[in-house]
Amino acid sequence: MTKTAQPKPDEAREANLRAPQQARSRATLDRIVGAVQELLETKTYDEITVSEIVDRANSSVGAFYTRFKDKAALLDHLDELYARRIVECGQEAASEWGSATTLAADVRGLVSFLLQLHRLQPGLLRTLIVEARRQGEGSFRDRTRRMNQTIPPVMERLLARSDEIGHPEPRRAVYLGLLMVFSAIREVTLFPEGLAEFVDYDDEELVAELTAGYLRYLHVRETR
């Protein structure tokens, strides 16, 4: 039996998005993308209709289906755009930390960066997380893995200062500490209806508290 060839990632993306060739068509695509991003800040993905999207985009249903075969294809496109942005932001942030002189400064920069990312488009990010978990394996998970590839270089930067870390297992502690910080930020910014409703810090205070917690776990004394 002949095995069917699976499409490459780039080919799969082209199947979901009929790429515009002209400037006017690209502008229409940008309006559609912007419209759904705005709607996701107040509604869930399942609640949003194609009609709502095109009305907000000052476009038409026909124009929507000229570019996407369905609403799921639009969400897939949004996920790809977000993944690319995260990878770019991660690379830029890592280079900006070059002036940090202590592990404490590096950790504070990392925590601040993660919080800023989650504040950009919380509605969209919340939707992408839910869909990735709902779908299991597939393009959403593939992009998550791609974004996760930006993490090891950052962790290695922290581990380069392992002489400042008092934890007996620095590598494991650095990664687990990141997970704790990341999870806390995600709950506060994306799912505040849970235990996060009891956290009343503003962003500056939240960065300070999470930084202090991470450093204490690493057994590092923070210098202010």
Backbone torsions as a table, in degrees:
resi	resn	phi	psi	omega
1	MET	NA	130.4	-178.3
2	THR	-76.3	129.8	-179.6
3	LYS	-83.1	129.9	-179.0
4	THR	-73.2	129.3	-179.9
5	ALA	-69.1	136.3	178.8
6	GLN	-87.6	140.5	-179.8
7	PRO	-66.4	145.5	174.3
8	LYS	-71.1	159.5	-178.9
9	PRO	-51.8	-44.7	-179.5
10	ASP	-64.4	-37.6	179.1
11	GLU	-67.6	-37.1	179.0
12	ALA	-65.3	-38.8	179.2
13	ARG	-66.2	-38.4	178.9
14	GLU	-65.2	-32.0	179.5
15	ALA	-69.1	-29.8	-178.6
16	ASN	-86.8	-25.7	-179.7
17	LEU	-125.2	123.1	174.0
18	ARG	-86.8	95.4	-170.2
19	ALA	-59.0	129.5	178.4
20	PRO	-72.4	147.1	-178.4
21	GLN	-105.4	-27.0	-176.2
22	GLN	-106.2	155.8	-177.4
23	ALA	-58.7	-41.0	-178.9
24	ARG	-64.6	-40.1	179.2
25	SER	-68.0	-37.6	177.4
26	ARG	-65.5	-36.6	178.6
27	ALA	-64.5	-39.0	177.1
28	THR	-63.3	-43.3	178.0
29	LEU	-59.9	-44.6	-179.6
30	ASP	-61.6	-38.5	179.3
31	ARG	-67.0	-39.9	178.8
32	ILE	-63.8	-45.1	179.0
33	VAL	-62.1	-45.9	179.2
34	GLY	-62.4	-38.1	-178.9
35	ALA	-64.2	-46.2	-178.6
36	VAL	-69.5	-32.9	176.3
37	GLN	-63.5	-40.4	177.9
38	GLU	-66.3	-43.7	-179.0
39	LEU	-63.7	-34.1	-178.5
40	LEU	-69.6	-12.6	176.8
41	GLU	-78.2	-15.6	-179.3
42	THR	-126.5	-11.7	-178.6
43	LYS	-134.6	160.9	173.9
44	THR	-82.4	163.3	179.6
45	TYR	-58.7	-42.1	-178.0
46	ASP	-66.7	-27.7	-178.6
47	GLU	-78.0	-23.4	-175.2
48	ILE	-81.7	134.3	178.1
49	THR	-106.7	160.0	177.0
50	VAL	-60.6	-37.5	179.4
51	SER	-60.8	-42.3	178.1
52	GLU	-63.1	-41.6	-178.0
53	ILE	-62.0	-49.2	-176.1
54	VAL	-71.6	-31.0	176.4
55	ASP	-63.1	-45.7	-179.7
56	ARG	-67.7	-31.1	-179.0
57	ALA	-84.5	0.0	-174.6
58	ASN	52.9	44.9	-178.8
59	SER	-126.8	-155.0	-178.2
60	SER	-139.3	161.0	178.1
61	VAL	-61.1	-39.3	179.2
62	GLY	-61.3	-41.6	179.5
63	ALA	-64.9	-35.7	178.1
64	PHE	-61.9	-51.3	-175.5
65	TYR	-75.0	-11.4	171.9
66	THR	-70.3	-28.1	-176.4
67	ARG	-102.5	-31.7	-177.7
68	PHE	-130.7	140.6	179.2
69	LYS	-74.4	-23.4	176.9
70	ASP	-167.0	-179.9	-178.0
71	LYS	-66.8	-32.3	178.8
72	ALA	-63.3	-35.6	178.7
73	ALA	-66.2	-35.3	176.8
74	LEU	-64.8	-44.0	179.6
75	LEU	-63.9	-37.4	177.1
76	ASP	-62.1	-40.8	177.9
77	HIS	-64.7	-41.7	178.3
78	LEU	-62.0	-39.2	179.4
79	ASP	-64.2	-40.3	178.6
80	GLU	-64.8	-43.7	178.6
81	LEU	-61.5	-42.7	-178.5
82	TYR	-65.7	-42.4	179.9
83	ALA	-60.0	-44.2	179.8
84	ARG	-62.9	-39.8	-178.7
85	ARG	-66.0	-41.1	-179.5
86	ILE	-64.2	-43.2	179.6
87	VAL	-61.0	-44.0	180.0
88	GLU	-65.2	-43.7	-179.5
89	CYS	-64.0	-39.9	179.8
90	GLY	-62.9	-41.1	179.4
91	GLN	-67.4	-39.5	179.6
92	GLU	-67.6	-43.1	-178.4
93	ALA	-63.6	-41.6	-179.3
94	ALA	-60.2	-39.0	179.9
95	SER	-70.8	-32.4	-179.3
96	GLU	-71.3	-23.6	179.7
97	TRP	-76.7	0.4	-176.4
98	GLY	-60.1	-23.2	-177.8
99	SER	-86.1	-8.2	-179.3
100	ALA	-65.2	137.9	-175.2
101	THR	-108.3	-9.6	-178.8
102	THR	-136.5	162.2	175.5
103	LEU	-62.9	-38.5	179.3
104	ALA	-59.7	-40.8	179.2
105	ALA	-67.1	-38.7	177.7
106	ASP	-63.0	-44.7	-178.9
107	VAL	-64.4	-42.7	178.2
108	ARG	-61.4	-41.8	178.3
109	GLY	-63.5	-39.7	178.8
110	LEU	-64.9	-46.2	-179.6
111	VAL	-62.7	-44.2	179.3
112	SER	-62.2	-41.8	179.3
113	PHE	-62.3	-45.3	-179.8
114	LEU	-62.8	-40.4	179.0
115	LEU	-65.8	-42.3	179.0
116	GLN	-61.0	-40.9	178.8
117	LEU	-60.5	-41.6	-177.9
118	HIS	-73.7	-21.6	179.5
119	ARG	-83.6	-15.5	-174.8
120	LEU	-61.1	-60.1	-178.1
121	GLN	-141.6	72.3	-174.6
122	PRO	-59.5	-36.9	179.9
123	GLY	-63.5	-45.0	178.6
124	LEU	-65.6	-46.8	-178.0
125	LEU	-62.6	-41.9	177.6
126	ARG	-58.9	-43.1	179.8
127	THR	-64.2	-44.0	-178.7
128	LEU	-64.8	-37.2	178.1
129	ILE	-65.4	-46.2	-180.0
130	VAL	-62.0	-43.5	-178.9
131	GLU	-67.5	-37.5	178.6
132	ALA	-61.8	-40.2	-179.8
133	ARG	-75.6	-32.1	-179.9
134	ARG	-70.7	-39.2	-175.0
135	GLN	-83.9	-18.6	-177.5
136	GLY	68.9	-129.2	179.2
137	GLU	-69.7	150.0	179.1
138	GLY	144.5	-164.5	-173.6
139	SER	-63.6	-35.5	-179.7
140	PHE	-63.7	-45.3	178.2
141	ARG	-66.0	-38.2	179.2
142	ASP	-60.6	-41.2	-179.7
143	ARG	-71.2	-34.4	175.7
144	THR	-60.6	-42.4	177.6
145	ARG	-62.9	-39.4	179.3
146	ARG	-63.4	-42.9	178.4
147	MET	-66.1	-37.0	-179.5
148	ASN	-65.0	-20.3	179.5
149	GLN	-67.6	-16.0	178.2
150	THR	-81.4	-11.0	-175.0
151	ILE	-76.8	-48.2	-177.6
152	PRO	-52.1	-43.2	178.8
153	PRO	-59.7	-36.6	178.7
154	VAL	-67.7	-42.6	179.7
155	MET	-64.9	-37.2	178.2
156	GLU	-64.5	-32.6	177.1
157	ARG	-63.1	-43.4	177.8
158	LEU	-65.7	-41.5	-177.7
159	LEU	-69.3	-20.4	176.6
160	ALA	-64.6	-17.6	177.5
161	ARG	-107.6	31.9	-175.6
162	SER	-62.0	-18.3	177.0
163	ASP	-67.3	-16.1	176.8
164	GLU	-91.9	-6.3	-177.0
165	ILE	-96.1	124.7	-179.0
166	GLY	-93.3	-9.0	179.6
167	HIS	-63.8	139.5	-177.8
168	PRO	-64.8	-20.6	178.3
169	GLU	-127.9	79.7	-173.5
170	PRO	-54.0	-46.9	-176.1
171	ARG	-61.9	-49.4	-179.9
172	ARG	-63.3	-38.7	-178.6
173	ALA	-67.1	-40.1	179.6
174	VAL	-61.4	-44.0	-178.6
175	TYR	-72.5	-42.5	179.4
176	LEU	-66.9	-37.3	176.9
177	GLY	-62.0	-41.0	176.3
178	LEU	-61.2	-43.2	179.6
179	LEU	-60.5	-42.1	179.8
180	MET	-64.4	-44.4	179.3
181	VAL	-65.1	-46.8	-178.4
182	PHE	-60.7	-43.6	-179.1
183	SER	-65.4	-40.6	179.2
184	ALA	-63.8	-45.1	179.3
185	ILE	-62.8	-42.1	-179.7
186	ARG	-61.8	-42.7	180.0
187	GLU	-66.7	-43.8	-177.7
188	VAL	-65.8	-41.5	-173.4
189	THR	-89.6	-33.2	-172.0
190	LEU	-108.8	-30.9	-176.3
191	PHE	-130.8	57.1	-174.6
192	PRO	-69.6	-7.0	-179.1
193	GLU	-74.7	-8.7	178.5
194	GLY	-89.9	-142.8	-179.7
195	LEU	-62.2	-21.1	-178.4
196	ALA	-61.9	-17.2	-179.9
197	GLU	-65.9	-16.6	178.9
198	PHE	-88.9	-3.5	179.5
199	VAL	-95.7	112.3	-174.9
200	ASP	-112.2	27.2	177.8
201	TYR	-77.3	146.2	168.0
202	ASP	-80.0	176.3	-173.2
203	ASP	-62.3	-40.3	-179.9
204	GLU	-63.4	-43.3	178.7
205	GLU	-67.0	-38.2	-179.7
206	LEU	-63.5	-43.2	177.3
207	VAL	-60.6	-43.6	-178.8
208	ALA	-63.6	-43.7	-177.7
209	GLU	-70.0	-42.5	180.0
210	LEU	-68.7	-36.2	176.5
211	THR	-63.1	-46.3	-179.8
212	ALA	-62.0	-41.0	179.6
213	GLY	-64.3	-43.3	179.1
214	TYR	-61.9	-45.9	-178.1
215	LEU	-65.8	-37.6	178.0
216	ARG	-65.5	-39.2	178.7
217	TYR	-63.7	-37.1	177.9
218	LEU	-77.5	-8.2	-175.8
219	HIS	65.7	47.9	177.8
220	VAL	-117.5	136.3	177.7
221	ARG	-88.6	122.5	-179.2
222	GLU	-82.5	132.9	174.9
223	THR	-105.3	125.3	-176.6
224	ARG	-97.6	NA	NA
